[in-house]
Every structure is written in structure tokens, then in C-alpha cells.
Amino acid sequence: MESNATFVFGSELQGRGSATSTDIWIGATILVTSFLATFLGIANLIIIKKMTLFHNAFGYFWASRTVGEVGSNLVHMIYSGPVTILQPTNIPIFVGFSAFSINYWFGCAACVMHQFIALNRFVAVCFPLSYNKVFRLYYCKLAIVACWAECLAVVAAYYIFPCNLVGYGPTYYDFIFVKCDPDMVRDYSVVGTIVNRFCLLVCSGTMVLDFITLVRIIYLEKTLRLKTQSKSFRRDVRFFAQSSIQNVTMIIALALIVVVNNSQSTPIALTATAVNSFILTTLNNSLALVIFNPEVREKLSLRFFVSLSKVGTSSSGGGVSAANSNNIRTVSNKVASSTRSCLRNCV
């Protein structure tokens, strides 16, 4: 424990003066992965804007989440990676706090959007007759605004409640709790502890929703013995495999964040893994849009990204829409009509 004579508020946010080989390797890893994730995230936003396939509630949620991921990764690319490599000792403490605040706001919003995306898919498949009422674009926009406002309030809580500040520590390779008193025994943020654990709990619910949705698709195919095209069904399976993989990686990243808990006493290897796991999760999310959607792969080219014209698609609106509109149509005309109407606005 530091004595009163040597205690310097915000010293956790300073570098060691000269970089070690470990600093360089970890800093370079943060820099490269965040750059790739940012690049792919921007590519996702261009795809969403240009392809009419995503001009719907699902596309709004996906775009909002991608903006959150891009903002979070920009902080790592512009600040966290470089200061880890350079290890400067004269960093203004407000810069370290700002890096955390911006990163946390964007990252938190991206995480919350996972819940909306999972709920969107769940309602589209399990309750197609209610989809248009639940996911009207006006309601979706309000939900997105509320999400970002809520996450901003969470960031403010770190500053409102005394001795809960967190900033990026170049020598810890992660966002670290900053002690406000030399005699303080606690080396973690109470606000962060509560918020991160709550986020992990809520995010775990996305896997439950995705599992139920997948079971519903299998039920329509197998139990009701509906005549469906195998290609459409395989697309549904790929679509929900995409969702499951995304949520699994997000939960792993959140679990590591909860374990590390912005604590100085956490082993360095674990803190470095925690920050990089979240970056890799966003990288995975950006790749998923291309890997699991053949409609997207068919349109990708350099010309696609530089063209100003919107790219439409003659194919169905992604995994759930085509197969389930075919599936439910054979059950009853009423359900089929409503389902087709619903799934024109979802993926």
C-alpha cells in the first residue's frame, strides 16, 4: 500500500517510461485487432446502408450495435494500443478517464443491442403475427435512443458515486480502477462490479432466446412435417448458428471482464486477455454478417463499396424470413399472409 508521501492520484494511468517486449507485443496486438475490427465494422455499416435486405428493424439494431463496436475499437486503435507500446509517463489523467468513458459508453450500447437482435429474431419466428406491432420502426428508433441514453447514465454513475473512477492503465493492459486514497483497501470499482455482473446476467438471456428460436424452426420442419426447401432450412440453421456464436463469444468476453473487475491485483495475463477478448468479439460480429449471409457475399466487391447507388436483393430477407414464410404458409392462409407481411421487415 502506498504511503501518503508517495501517493499520486491517477498514477495507475501512467506508463512505465520505457516499453518492454511484453508491452510492445500486447500493444501491437491491441492495435492490429482493433484496426481490423474497426475496418470491418465500417464495412458492415456500408453493407447495411446499401442493401435493402437490411432496411428494416433488424438492420437498425445491427447498425446501432456496429456503431457501438466501431466507437469502442476506435478508442483502442487511437489510444490504448499506442500508449501501451510507447508507455509515456506524462499522460494527463483526464485522457485516461476519457478513454474508458468513451469506450464503455460505446461498448455498453453494443452489448445491449445484442439483446434487441436476439429478441427480434425470437419474435419473428415464434410470434410472427405480433412482429409488425412489436417492431415498428418508430418503436425501434425509440429503443435505440433509450439504449444509448441508458448507457450514458451508467458511465455517469462512475463519476457521480465517489471513488469509482476507472481509466486505461498502459502497464496493466486494461481499464483499471484508480484509487482515490492511499489507505484504500478496495482495488475495484463498486459501480463497475454491479454493472458488469448485471450485463453478464442479461446477456446470457440472449442464448436462451436463440435456443428457443432454433427449436421453433426445427419444430416447424420436423414435427409439423412441413414441405420446405432444404436450402431455405439450411439458411435458417446458418442464421441461428451465427447468432449463437456471437452470443457465446460476447458472454466469454463479459465473463472475463467480470473476473478481472478492473482490479490491480488481477494477473496481467488475465487483464490483457480480457481487453483483447472484447475486441475479438466485435471482430467476430462484423465477420458474421458476411460469413453467414450468402446474399451479402454475392454482392461484395470493390465496386460495391465505392458505388453511390443502393444495392437491392432479389433473394429473401435473410435466414428467418424466407424459410419461415414458406413454413408457416402451409399451416394456414391467415398465418402465412401475416408472416409474409411481417418478414418483409425482418431478416
N, C-alpha and C positions, 0 to 999 in steps of 0.2 A: 504494500500500500504506500502511495506517495505521501510524503510529509507535506505540511503546509508550505514549507520553504521552497520545495521543488515542484509543487503542483502548478500546472499551466492548463487552464481551461481550453479544451479543443486540441490538446496535443495528440490525441488519437487520430486526428485528421491530417497529420503531417507525415511526410516521407522520412526515410532514414538518412537521406543525404547522398548516398551512392547506392546504385542498384546492384543487387546480387543476381546471380544467374537465375535463381528461382523467380525473382521479381520480373526479370525480362521475359522468361518463358510464360509465366502466368499472365502478365500484362499483354504480351503478344497474342495469347490465346483469347483473352477478353476482346482485344481489338479486332482480330480477324473474325471471330464468330459473330460479334455484334455488327460488323460491317456487312457480312453475308446476310444476317437476319434482317438488317435494315434494307438492303438492296432487294431482297425477296419480298419483304413487306410492301415496299413501294410498288413492286411489280404486281402484287396482289391487288392493290388499290386501282391500278390501271386496268387490270382484268375485270374487276367488279364494275368499273365505270363504263367500259366499252362493251361488255357482253350483256345483252338484255336478259340472259339467263339468270343474272343476279340482281335485276332491278325489282326487288321485292323485299319483304320483311327479313328474310334470311340474309339477303345481301346487305341490308342496312346494319344488321347485327354484326355480320362478318367484317364489314368495313370499319365499324366502330372499334371492334376488337383489334383489328390490324393497325389502326391509328395508335391505339394504346401500346401495342408491341413496338411499333416503329419509334414512338417517343421514348419508350424505356430504353431501347437499344441505342438510340442516338446519344443518350447520356453516357452509356458505356463506351461508345465509339469516340466521342469527343473528349470525355473527361476520365472515366475510370481506367480505361486501358492506358492512355498516355501517362497519367500520373503514377500508375503502378510501374511502368517502365522507367520513368525519369526519377521518381522518388524525391521530389522537391521538398524543402523544409520550410518554405515561406508561403505556404498556401493560406489565403485568407479563410478563416473558419466559416464565414457565411457561404463560401463557394462549396465547401464540403457538405454543409447542411442543404444547400440548394440542390446539389446533385441528388441527394437522397429524396428530397421532397418531390422534385420533378419526376424522377424515376418511379417513385412509389405511386404517385398520382396516376401516371400513365399505365403502369403495370397492374395496379389495382383495378382500374377500369377494364383493362383487357381480361383480367381474371373473371370479373363479374359478367362480362359478355359471354363467357363460356356457359354460364347458367341459362342465359336467354336463348343461345343457339340450341342447347340441348332441349329446352322446353319447346322451342319452335318445331323441332323435328318430332318430338313426342306428340304434340297436339295434331300436327299434320297427318300422322299415321293413325294414331289411336282415336282421335276425335275430329275427323275431317269436317263434319257438319258444323263444328264450332270454330273452325280455323279462321274464317273471314271475320268473325266477330272479335276474336281474341287478338288477332294480329293485323288489325287495321294499321295502315302506315302511320296515321296520326298518333295512335297509341304507341307504336314502336318508337317514333321520334321522341315522344314524351319520356318513355322508359330510358332511352339512351341519355337524354339530358339529365334525368334524375340520377342515373348511374354515375355520370361524371361529377355531378354536384355532391353526391354522397361520398365519393372517393376523395374529393377535395376537402370535405368536412373531416374525413378520417385523418388526412395529412395535417390539418389544422390542430387536431387533438394532440399531436406530438408537441406542439408549441404552447397550447393552452394549459395543459397539465404540467406542473414543474418537474424538472429533472427527468425528461423522457426523450431528449433530443438524440437523433441518430444522424450520422453522416458517413461519407465514404472514407475509409482508412486505407491508404496505399500499402501499409505494412501488414494489414490484416486481409487484404484482397477481397473485402466485402464491406457492406454498410455496417457500421459498428456503433454501439451505444457510447455516448460521450458523458463521462461523469461530471457532475456539477459541483462536487465537493470532494476534497482529498480524503476525507474519512468515510466516504460512502462505501458500504459493503456490496450493495447491489450492483451488478455489472450488466444489466439488461433493462430495456425499456418496458415498463408495465403496459403502456398503451400498445406497443408493438406485440407483446406477448398475447394480449387479449385478441387483437385484430387478426393476427396471423393464424391463431388457432381457430378462430371463428371462420376465417376464409377457407381453411383446410376442411372443416366440417361441411360447409355449404358446397364447396367444390366437389366433395365426394358424392353429393347427391346427383351430379351430372351423370356419373357412371350408372346409377340406378335407373335414371330416365332413359339413357341409351340402351340399357339392357332390356327394359320393358318394351321399348320401341322395336328392337330387333326381334324379340319374342313375338310381337304382334305381326311382323312381316312373315315370319316363319309360320305362324298360325294361319294366316290368310293363304299361304302357299300349300301347306301340308294338310292341316286339319280340315279346312273347308274344301280341299281338293279343287281349287280354282284353276282354270286353264290360263296360264300366264306364259309369256315368252321367257325362256330361260335367260336370255340376255338381260332382260329387264330385272329379273330377280337377282342375277349376279351383280348388277349395278347397285341394287339396294344393299346387298351384303357388303360391297366395297364401301358404299357411303357410310354405313354404320361402323365398319371397321375403322374408317377414317376418324369418326367421332370418338370411338373407344381409345384409339391410340393417342389422340390429342389429350383426352381427359386423363389417361394414365400418366403421361409424361408431366402434365400440369400438377397432378397430385404428388408425384415423386418430388418435383421441384418445391412445392409448398411444404411437403414433409421435411425436406432438408432445411428450408428456411425456418420452420418451427423448431427443429432440433438445434440449429445454430443460434437462433434467437438474438442475433446482433450482440452476442456476448464476447467479451475479450478472452474469456477462459476457454473458448472452443478451440480445438486443434486447428491449426492453419490449413491443413489439407482439407478439412471439412468445410471451412468457410469459403475457400476457393472453389470447391465443388458446388456449393450452394448457389453462388452467383452465376457460375457458368451453366448450371443445370437449367436455370430460368431462361437464359439466353438461348440455349439449345432447344428448349421447349418452343419458344417463339419461332425459331428456325424451322422446326418440325411442322408447326402450324401453317407457315407460309408454303412449305413444300406440299402439304396435304392437298391444297386446292388444285394443284397441277397433277399430282400423282393419282388421286382418286377420282378425277373427273376427266374422262376422255374427251368430252366436249371442249374442255379448255385446251387440252393438248393438241387437238386438231386445229385450233386457231392460232397457236403460238408461233410467232416468227418475229424477226426484227421489224418487219413492216407493220405488224400488229401494234407494236409499242410506239412507233413513230407516227402512225396514221391518226388523223384527227376525227375520222368517221367512226361511228359506233359499230361494233360487230355484233350482229344478231346471231341466232342459232335456230336451226330448224328442228333440232332434237328436243327431247323432253327436258323439263326443268330440273335436271339433276336426279340423283338416285331415287328419292322417295316418290317424286311426282309421277313419273311415267309408270312405274310398276304398280303403284297403289291405285292410280286412276283406272288402270286395267283390271286390277284385282277386284276393287270394290264395285266396278261396273257390273260384274257378273252376279253380284249378290242381290242388288235391287236397282231399278232405274232411278229411284229417288236418291239413293246414296251415291250412285255413280255421277249423277248430274251435279250434286253438291260437291263431291270430291274433285271433279274436274275443275269446277269453278274455284275451289279452294286452292288447288295445287298449281293453278296458274300464277299464284302469288307466293309460292314457296319452292324450295329446292328439294 
